[in-house]
């Protein structure tokens, strides 16, 4: 199932990872495992944030999705199930049946 991840990095933790020069390697390693459809980075409330669209095979995959961000960046992670327009159309069609 498609999911939208909202990832907000803890500033103190992220600052240290940036200073150490490890931020790109850690982020690339995590994203390589998730194989995102899209990733966007931005600042929100003065913090480093990313939004990633990924495929989650089932609910049991949630720990492997969230834990790397918690462990590496002390991040706040929100997961939202989402759909594309074709899936929305199908859902609305089913609603009308």
Secondary structure, DSSP 8 states (H G I E B T S, - for coil): -EEEEEEE--HHHHHHHHHHT-HHHHHHHHHHHHT-SEEEEEEETTEEEEEEEEE--SGGGHHHHHHHHHHHH--EEEEEE---HHHHHHHHHHHH-
